[in-house]
Amino acid sequence: MAFNIKRSSKDPMSEINVTPFVDVMLVLLIIFMVTAPLLTVGVQVDLPESSADSLPEEQEPLTLTINSKGEIFIQESKVEYDKIIAKILAVSKNRTDTRIYVRGDKTINYGRVLEVMGMLSGSGFTKVALISEPYKER
């Protein structure tokens, strides 16, 4: 920006002050950076770590979560064990090719997770997968 030394005090200023605009944009950027990690879908569980590659996602999968207390959630709503298949069929509109991600807390019995996965596979769901955290070097 060049300074106009010969400008009189009565002439209108034709320069835009962008400092308030930059301040607002920085505040919005910080707000979005803080809230973005909080928008993950699901119930808070402590997932085990794995070095397996991640799966490509064509469409939004259903997430079935088993927390450390053994409670089962579809997306974020709690479901009784004997109503899992009926709820998943209702949510997926009776499509058994819907991708279902099973998230099991690492403190839960492994047999419980396999029992739920077996029940899903036995009901005709063909795309059932386990979710884990990426492996971190220690």
GULUMPA-373388 format. One record per atom (N, C-alpha, C): residue number from 1; residue in one letter; atom name; y, x, z. Coordinates in steps of 0.001 Angstrom, whole numbers. Example, Ala and Ser with C-alpha at 12.3 -4.5 7.8 and 13.67 -1.06 7.14 Angstrom:
! GULUMPA-373388
REC:1:a:N:-5690:13190:7800
REC:1:a:CA:-4500:12300:7800
REC:1:a:C:-3300:13200:7800
REC:2:s:N:-2250:12850:7080
REC:2:s:CA:-1060:13670:7140
REC:2:s:C:30:12900:7870
//
This chain:
! GULUMPA-373388
REC:1:m:N:-1174:833:0
REC:1:m:CA:0:0:0
REC:1:m:C:1241:880:0
REC:2:a:N:2118:569:-863
REC:2:a:CA:3366:1325:-932
REC:2:a:C:4409:617:-83
REC:3:f:N:5290:1420:486
REC:3:f:CA:6365:855:1287
REC:3:f:C:7614:740:436
REC:4:n:N:8235:-422:489
REC:4:n:CA:9458:-663:-256
REC:4:n:C:10623:-376:678
REC:5:i:N:11218:773:503
REC:5:i:CA:12289:1197:1402
REC:5:i:C:13578:424:1125
REC:6:k:N:13805:0:-113
REC:6:k:CA:15043:-665:-492
REC:6:k:C:15007:-2169:-256
REC:7:r:N:13967:-2703:347
REC:7:r:CA:13846:-4146:552
REC:7:r:C:14831:-4588:1629
REC:8:s:N:15528:-5668:1341
REC:8:s:CA:16461:-6171:2338
REC:8:s:C:15708:-7098:3291
REC:9:s:N:16302:-7383:4402
REC:9:s:CA:15649:-8213:5409
REC:9:s:C:15562:-9674:4987
REC:10:k:N:16329:-10099:3990
REC:10:k:CA:16317:-11483:3543
REC:10:k:C:15248:-11746:2478
REC:11:d:N:14732:-10703:1827
REC:11:d:CA:13703:-10878:804
REC:11:d:C:12373:-11245:1470
REC:12:p:N:11633:-12163:852
REC:12:p:CA:10337:-12515:1451
REC:12:p:C:9335:-11366:1311
REC:13:m:N:8442:-11255:2299
REC:13:m:CA:7428:-10209:2281
REC:13:m:C:6262:-10698:1423
REC:14:s:N:5902:-9941:405
REC:14:s:CA:4867:-10389:-528
REC:14:s:C:3500:-9749:-257
REC:15:e:N:3328:-9052:831
REC:15:e:CA:2064:-8415:1167
REC:15:e:C:1271:-9300:2137
REC:16:i:N:-36:-9292:1963
REC:16:i:CA:-894:-10086:2843
REC:16:i:C:-1366:-9217:3998
REC:17:n:N:-1252:-9752:5192
REC:17:n:CA:-1736:-9035:6372
REC:17:n:C:-3214:-9384:6569
REC:18:v:N:-4125:-8447:6289
REC:18:v:CA:-5561:-8717:6354
REC:18:v:C:-6169:-8351:7712
REC:19:t:N:-5394:-7824:8615
REC:19:t:CA:-5934:-7414:9914
REC:19:t:C:-6564:-8584:10681
REC:20:p:N:-5927:-9753:10790
REC:20:p:CA:-6591:-10863:11491
REC:20:p:C:-7879:-11315:10792
REC:21:f:N:-7882:-11286:9461
REC:21:f:CA:-9074:-11657:8707
REC:21:f:C:-10227:-10700:9008
REC:22:v:N:-9963:-9417:9042
REC:22:v:CA:-10991:-8418:9345
REC:22:v:C:-11493:-8602:10778
REC:23:d:N:-10596:-8884:11702
REC:23:d:CA:-11005:-9111:13091
REC:23:d:C:-11962:-10298:13201
REC:24:v:N:-11649:-11386:12533
REC:24:v:CA:-12508:-12574:12559
REC:24:v:C:-13866:-12278:11936
REC:25:m:N:-13877:-11558:10826
REC:25:m:CA:-15135:-11227:10145
REC:25:m:C:-16014:-10334:11019
REC:26:l:N:-15427:-9387:11723
REC:26:l:CA:-16211:-8525:12609
REC:26:l:C:-16811:-9308:13768
REC:27:v:N:-16049:-10234:14316
REC:27:v:CA:-16585:-11072:15400
REC:27:v:C:-17734:-11932:14886
REC:28:l:N:-17588:-12524:13707
REC:28:l:CA:-18677:-13320:13133
REC:28:l:C:-19913:-12469:12854
REC:29:l:N:-19714:-11257:12370
REC:29:l:CA:-20829:-10354:12111
REC:29:l:C:-21591:-10045:13392
REC:30:i:N:-20884:-9773:14457
REC:30:i:CA:-21533:-9486:15739
REC:30:i:C:-22285:-10702:16242
REC:31:i:N:-21699:-11877:16126
REC:31:i:CA:-22373:-13108:16574
REC:31:i:C:-23666:-13315:15807
REC:32:f:N:-23653:-13153:14485
REC:32:f:CA:-24865:-13336:13690
REC:32:f:C:-25912:-12269:13990
REC:33:m:N:-25480:-11043:14269
REC:33:m:CA:-26435:-9982:14585
REC:33:m:C:-27119:-10243:15921
REC:34:v:N:-26407:-10840:16853
REC:34:v:CA:-26987:-11129:18168
REC:34:v:C:-27909:-12341:18107
REC:35:t:N:-27527:-13373:17353
REC:35:t:CA:-28320:-14604:17343
REC:35:t:C:-29488:-14578:16374
REC:36:a:N:-29487:-13731:15360
REC:36:a:CA:-30569:-13718:14367
REC:36:a:C:-31941:-13433:14980
REC:37:p:N:-32098:-12466:15877
REC:37:p:CA:-33428:-12250:16465
REC:37:p:C:-33905:-13415:17340
REC:38:l:N:-32993:-14231:17811
REC:38:l:CA:-33360:-15347:18665
REC:38:l:C:-33866:-16547:17882
REC:39:l:N:-33759:-16520:16556
REC:39:l:CA:-34125:-17655:15726
REC:39:l:C:-35585:-17636:15293
REC:40:t:N:-36390:-16722:15809
REC:40:t:CA:-37796:-16683:15417
REC:40:t:C:-38504:-17918:15941
REC:41:v:N:-39402:-18455:15106
REC:41:v:CA:-40106:-19683:15446
REC:41:v:C:-41262:-19369:16375
REC:42:g:N:-41444:-20203:17372
REC:42:g:CA:-42645:-20090:18179
REC:42:g:C:-42385:-19891:19649
REC:43:v:N:-43486:-19838:20345
REC:43:v:CA:-43499:-19667:21782
REC:43:v:C:-43574:-18174:22073
REC:44:q:N:-42921:-17733:23118
REC:44:q:CA:-42909:-16317:23456
REC:44:q:C:-44282:-15878:23950
REC:45:v:N:-44934:-14975:23198
REC:45:v:CA:-46210:-14389:23606
REC:45:v:C:-46136:-12880:23389
REC:46:d:N:-46964:-12159:24111
REC:46:d:CA:-47044:-10714:23993
REC:46:d:C:-48185:-10395:23036
REC:47:l:N:-47854:-10180:21741
REC:47:l:CA:-48862:-9978:20706
REC:47:l:C:-49433:-8564:20773
REC:48:p:N:-50712:-8416:20418
REC:48:p:CA:-51279:-7065:20320
REC:48:p:C:-50729:-6354:19094
REC:49:e:N:-50877:-5032:19064
REC:49:e:CA:-50372:-4245:17954
REC:49:e:C:-51491:-3937:16968
REC:50:s:N:-51132:-3800:15689
REC:50:s:CA:-52104:-3501:14647
REC:50:s:C:-51429:-2680:13560
REC:51:s:N:-52208:-1834:12893
REC:51:s:CA:-51651:-1034:11802
REC:51:s:C:-51930:-1662:10447
REC:52:a:N:-52405:-2914:10416
REC:52:a:CA:-52704:-3605:9166
REC:52:a:C:-51416:-3953:8432
REC:53:d:N:-51498:-4035:7098
REC:53:d:CA:-50339:-4420:6286
REC:53:d:C:-50015:-5891:6497
REC:54:s:N:-48748:-6236:6302
REC:54:s:CA:-48352:-7637:6443
REC:54:s:C:-48744:-8410:5195
REC:55:l:N:-48921:-9715:5362
REC:55:l:CA:-49312:-10584:4255
REC:55:l:C:-48081:-11094:3527
REC:56:p:N:-48163:-11247:2195
REC:56:p:CA:-47025:-11820:1465
REC:56:p:C:-46912:-13310:1778
REC:57:e:N:-45680:-13804:1806
REC:57:e:CA:-45461:-15203:2138
REC:57:e:C:-44889:-15943:939
REC:58:e:N:-45667:-16911:407
REC:58:e:CA:-45172:-17734:-686
REC:58:e:C:-44426:-18945:-135
REC:59:q:N:-44946:-19520:930
REC:59:q:CA:-44330:-20684:1555
REC:59:q:C:-44402:-20530:3063
REC:60:e:N:-43686:-21368:3764
REC:60:e:CA:-43638:-21292:5224
REC:60:e:C:-44998:-21674:5811
REC:61:p:N:-45639:-20780:6565
REC:61:p:CA:-46949:-21100:7146
REC:61:p:C:-46808:-21894:8441
REC:62:l:N:-47888:-22536:8838
REC:62:l:CA:-47953:-23168:10152
REC:62:l:C:-48309:-22087:11169
REC:63:t:N:-47752:-22180:12344
REC:63:t:CA:-48049:-21196:13377
REC:63:t:C:-48696:-21899:14557
REC:64:l:N:-49887:-21434:14921
REC:64:l:CA:-50604:-21950:16082
REC:64:l:C:-50589:-20834:17118
REC:65:t:N:-50039:-21109:18287
REC:65:t:CA:-49852:-20088:19315
REC:65:t:C:-50673:-20433:20554
REC:66:i:N:-51342:-19410:21102
REC:66:i:CA:-52049:-19554:22377
REC:66:i:C:-51372:-18587:23337
REC:67:n:N:-50713:-19130:24367
REC:67:n:CA:-49986:-18261:25289
REC:67:n:C:-50916:-17714:26372
REC:68:s:N:-50369:-16950:27301
REC:68:s:CA:-51182:-16289:28319
REC:68:s:C:-51835:-17271:29286
REC:69:k:N:-51334:-18491:29372
REC:69:k:CA:-51939:-19514:30246
REC:69:k:C:-53035:-20292:29532
REC:70:g:N:-53242:-20047:28237
REC:70:g:CA:-54247:-20766:27463
REC:70:g:C:-53717:-22040:26834
REC:71:e:N:-52428:-22291:26940
REC:71:e:CA:-51834:-23477:26331
REC:71:e:C:-51695:-23249:24834
REC:72:i:N:-51899:-24308:24065
REC:72:i:CA:-51880:-24214:22608
REC:72:i:C:-50652:-24944:22073
REC:73:f:N:-49960:-24293:21140
REC:73:f:CA:-48756:-24849:20536
REC:73:f:C:-48898:-24798:19021
REC:74:i:N:-48480:-25869:18341
REC:74:i:CA:-48342:-25859:16893
REC:74:i:C:-46841:-25826:16637
REC:75:q:N:-46405:-24749:15965
REC:75:q:CA:-44993:-24400:15849
REC:75:q:C:-44458:-24288:17281
REC:76:e:N:-43649:-25223:17760
REC:76:e:CA:-43118:-25131:19122
REC:76:e:C:-43557:-26289:20003
REC:77:s:N:-44408:-27177:19502
REC:77:s:CA:-44814:-28327:20306
REC:77:s:C:-46208:-28119:20887
REC:78:k:N:-46333:-28417:22179
REC:78:k:CA:-47598:-28238:22892
REC:78:k:C:-48602:-29298:22433
REC:79:v:N:-49871:-28870:22270
REC:79:v:CA:-50923:-29744:21761
REC:79:v:C:-52155:-29599:22648
REC:80:e:N:-52821:-30710:22888
REC:80:e:CA:-54093:-30662:23613
REC:80:e:C:-55164:-30083:22699
REC:81:y:N:-56174:-29422:23289
REC:81:y:CA:-57216:-28740:22524
REC:81:y:C:-57945:-29689:21567
REC:82:d:N:-58285:-30879:22030
REC:82:d:CA:-59071:-31793:21195
REC:82:d:C:-58230:-32483:20112
REC:83:k:N:-56910:-32279:20096
REC:83:k:CA:-56053:-32913:19092
REC:83:k:C:-55479:-31903:18094
REC:84:i:N:-55965:-30654:18135
REC:84:i:CA:-55419:-29612:17267
REC:84:i:C:-55598:-29968:15792
REC:85:i:N:-56814:-30303:15394
REC:85:i:CA:-57111:-30552:13981
REC:85:i:C:-56315:-31753:13471
REC:86:a:N:-56261:-32824:14250
REC:86:a:CA:-55524:-34013:13824
REC:86:a:C:-54041:-33697:13626
REC:87:k:N:-53454:-32913:14540
REC:87:k:CA:-52030:-32563:14422
REC:87:k:C:-51782:-31669:13220
REC:88:i:N:-52656:-30676:13007
REC:88:i:CA:-52461:-29770:11876
REC:88:i:C:-52629:-30514:10559
REC:89:l:N:-53602:-31405:10493
REC:89:l:CA:-53771:-32205:9271
REC:89:l:C:-52539:-33073:9019
REC:90:a:N:-51960:-33625:10084
REC:90:a:CA:-50773:-34458:9928
REC:90:a:C:-49577:-33624:9462
REC:91:v:N:-49404:-32452:10050
REC:91:v:CA:-48266:-31610:9691
REC:91:v:C:-48423:-31059:8273
REC:92:s:N:-49648:-30699:7899
REC:92:s:CA:-49877:-30112:6574
REC:92:s:C:-50123:-31159:5500
REC:93:k:N:-50005:-32432:5858
REC:93:k:CA:-50200:-33545:4913
REC:93:k:C:-51599:-33505:4293
REC:94:n:N:-52615:-33262:5127
REC:94:n:CA:-54038:-33230:4753
REC:94:n:C:-54363:-32166:3711
REC:95:r:N:-53550:-31131:3619
REC:95:r:CA:-53843:-30022:2695
REC:95:r:C:-54556:-28928:3467
REC:96:t:N:-55813:-28680:3119
REC:96:t:CA:-56572:-27662:3831
REC:96:t:C:-56323:-26255:3291
REC:97:d:N:-55493:-26118:2255
REC:97:d:CA:-55148:-24784:1759
REC:97:d:C:-53838:-24276:2363
REC:98:t:N:-53333:-24967:3380
REC:98:t:CA:-52126:-24539:4079
REC:98:t:C:-52419:-23256:4847
REC:99:r:N:-51496:-22308:4774
REC:99:r:CA:-51661:-21049:5515
REC:99:r:C:-51360:-21300:6993
REC:100:i:N:-52291:-20893:7854
REC:100:i:CA:-52131:-21072:9304
REC:100:i:C:-52199:-19694:9960
REC:101:y:N:-51154:-19346:10702
REC:101:y:CA:-51119:-18088:11437
REC:101:y:C:-51448:-18381:12900
REC:102:v:N:-52423:-17675:13436
REC:102:v:CA:-52819:-17829:14836
REC:102:v:C:-52226:-16660:15606
REC:103:r:N:-51413:-16989:16597
REC:103:r:CA:-50782:-15992:17463
REC:103:r:C:-51386:-16123:18843
REC:104:g:N:-52141:-15121:19258
REC:104:g:CA:-52760:-15144:20577
REC:104:g:C:-52189:-14060:21464
REC:105:d:N:-51802:-14419:22676
REC:105:d:CA:-51297:-13441:23629
REC:105:d:C:-52374:-12393:23881
REC:106:k:N:-51979:-11127:24046
REC:106:k:CA:-52985:-10083:24191
REC:106:k:C:-53712:-10134:25533
REC:107:t:N:-53208:-10913:26475
REC:107:t:CA:-53906:-11036:27752
REC:107:t:C:-54924:-12175:27757
REC:108:i:N:-54916:-13020:26719
REC:108:i:CA:-55834:-14160:26657
REC:108:i:C:-57223:-13660:26234
REC:109:n:N:-58245:-14391:26641
REC:109:n:CA:-59619:-14067:26280
REC:109:n:C:-59772:-14132:24758
REC:110:y:N:-60331:-13076:24175
REC:110:y:CA:-60515:-13005:22724
REC:110:y:C:-61406:-14138:22222
REC:111:g:N:-62363:-14545:23028
REC:111:g:CA:-63255:-15639:22650
REC:111:g:C:-62507:-16947:22455
REC:112:r:N:-61474:-17165:23244
REC:112:r:CA:-60669:-18392:23127
REC:112:r:C:-59954:-18438:21774
REC:113:v:N:-59412:-17304:21342
REC:113:v:CA:-58729:-17232:20053
REC:113:v:C:-59729:-17478:18921
REC:114:l:N:-60908:-16845:19014
REC:114:l:CA:-61930:-17035:17980
REC:114:l:C:-62464:-18463:17963
REC:115:e:N:-62522:-19084:19118
REC:115:e:CA:-62966:-20477:19195
REC:115:e:C:-62008:-21384:18419
REC:116:v:N:-60720:-21183:18597
REC:116:v:CA:-59721:-21981:17886
REC:116:v:C:-59777:-21682:16389
REC:117:m:N:-59892:-20401:16024
REC:117:m:CA:-59971:-20041:14603
REC:117:m:C:-61234:-20625:13967
REC:118:g:N:-62363:-20605:14699
REC:118:g:CA:-63598:-21184:14184
REC:118:g:C:-63479:-22678:13980
REC:119:m:N:-62784:-23337:14897
REC:119:m:CA:-62581:-24774:14766
REC:119:m:C:-61735:-25084:13527
REC:120:l:N:-60708:-24274:13268
REC:120:l:CA:-59883:-24468:12079
REC:120:l:C:-60697:-24229:10808
REC:121:s:N:-61463:-23144:10772
REC:121:s:CA:-62286:-22848:9599
REC:121:s:C:-63355:-23911:9381
REC:122:g:N:-63949:-24399:10465
REC:122:g:CA:-64968:-25439:10372
REC:122:g:C:-64415:-26762:9882
REC:123:s:N:-63108:-26954:10019
REC:123:s:CA:-62478:-28193:9558
REC:123:s:C:-62016:-28098:8111
REC:124:g:N:-62305:-26977:7451
REC:124:g:CA:-61986:-26856:6030
REC:124:g:C:-60764:-26025:5709
REC:125:f:N:-60050:-25521:6709
REC:125:f:CA:-58880:-24691:6441
REC:125:f:C:-59343:-23309:5993
REC:126:t:N:-58866:-22885:4827
REC:126:t:CA:-59360:-21643:4229
REC:126:t:C:-58427:-20459:4433
REC:127:k:N:-57199:-20698:4816
REC:127:k:CA:-56218:-19613:4954
REC:127:k:C:-55767:-19492:6406
REC:128:v:N:-56668:-19010:7243
REC:128:v:CA:-56382:-18825:8663
REC:128:v:C:-56295:-17328:8922
REC:129:a:N:-55218:-16866:9543
REC:129:a:CA:-55019:-15437:9774
REC:129:a:C:-54495:-15186:11181
REC:130:l:N:-54805:-14011:11723
REC:130:l:CA:-54286:-13578:13018
REC:130:l:C:-52961:-12853:12818
REC:131:i:N:-52078:-12998:13779
REC:131:i:CA:-50786:-12311:13747
REC:131:i:C:-50769:-11275:14865
REC:132:s:N:-50239:-10083:14560
REC:132:s:CA:-50098:-9031:15565
REC:132:s:C:-48763:-8336:15371
REC:133:e:N:-48379:-7545:16326
REC:133:e:CA:-47167:-6735:16225
REC:133:e:C:-47502:-5486:15430
REC:134:p:N:-46541:-4941:14677
REC:134:p:CA:-46785:-3668:13996
REC:134:p:C:-47054:-2560:15019
REC:135:y:N:-47940:-1645:14684
REC:135:y:CA:-48313:-558:15588
REC:135:y:C:-47140:378:15784
REC:136:k:N:-46861:711:17048
REC:136:k:CA:-45750:1614:17372
REC:136:k:C:-46334:2904:17922
REC:137:e:N:-45831:4024:17420
REC:137:e:CA:-46259:5327:17943
REC:137:e:C:-45748:5469:19368
REC:138:r:N:-46559:6014:20228
REC:138:r:CA:-46149:6187:21630
REC:138:r:C:-45972:7634:21961
//
